[in-house]
Amino acid sequence: MENKKFITQTWFVALAAFICCLLWGSAYPCIKIGYELFNIEASDLAGKFLFAGYRFTLAGLLVLLLCLITKKASQASHLKHGDRSSFLVFHKLHYNIYSFI
């Protein structure tokens, strides 16, 4: 009960909103810096897609790591076996598309 009171306090909500704005606002400049670091030209569509694939894969791995750290990964056990295998097939297809490009 105490935790809910903490999360709904005005200063916490304002701080969380400010951090979200900083993160979302920094995405575009960071992507442009990444293009420069990896020498991806403006006309290189395949390179941009590959870079996006790496970014989203890294983001997914970070979310999985966060789930493992906070012990929330056990909540994924309610998925049926078919759902998990579908996810793995989708991931493999996603990887193959980016490898082809």
Steps between C-alpha positions, in 0.01 A plus 500: 500500500787734582653439156184619322505821700860560398434452128200734499678789671516814286878540513555139393257525208665826388848347526395189305340716229815712478722191463269361229516829312880498519522143373251542217639838404853364479408210271517690170837670564646172626386319186662769284822470702485122452468547124814713503692256722418203279538696174142442387417733211161670465420290191605168662158356581633151575752640746230699675279191533790296634586773750134511611504122540806519723343778708174312553680172573715676759191664650325162522799342669511785750131452579555126549794573728288743700229235530752246626642746751158596634378137493216584262613241246299233680182679394569392142439138603125544444564497124410180326775301334363592157524870582864469599591299191320755280709772659821308429399444137420871463837590655685265263313645200581852621868409531508342155345808338763727654778258408381498140499880477 
